[in-house]
Amino acid sequence: MLSVACGGDHGGLLGGIGVTLPIHDQTIPGFTPQALQGTCVVNIPGTGSISTDILTPISFNIKASDELKGQAAIGFAKVFVDKITLTIIPPSQSGQTWDFLDSVKLFASVAGSSDPPVLVAELDPVPRGQTTIVIPGKDVDISDIASHDQFQVTGQVSGRPPCADVHFDGDAKFDVSLF
């Protein structure tokens, strides 16, 4: 699922390219409290807090994307996260939605760097009853982070633990302007 778009949404980036990178199968571990076994309902307030770091860091390499293949010297003038889309997939429990989440914040960083992560996308509140959520970008230039061969996006979430494991995949769309 790749797309190319000219002229990004960020200040009309001249020569901007839309780069879409896949997010492969990830799992959020489920938790059923003893008192609720067999009758777990995700939206019961007070059933426990979800760990803020339940999302496994996801690595990206914009330079290796299909959209940028064949570019001579790849340097980034500007890179923005346009949106990150996450979709619940099998073998998740039938009828599973994102209702166990209240909010999602996503941060970009270079693994091993001492620089603090940068908030690049946020969804607050998470809409109810959805199996797909779209987390909009925060209009922050991450060209210094994205210029590394690998960088990662990590998540901080608030909500309650899901009753069963939640499997998801998706994609991250970036607006990239080259030097």
Secondary structure, DSSP 8 states (H G I E B T S, - for coil): -----BS-SSS--TT-EEEEEEEEEEEE-----GGGTT---TT-TTS----TT-S--EEE-GGGSGGGTT-SS--EEEEEEEEEEEEEETTS-TT--STTEEEEEEEEE-TT-SS--EEEEEESS--TT-SEEEEEB-----HHHHTSS-EEEEEEEEE---SS-EEEEEEEEEEEEE-
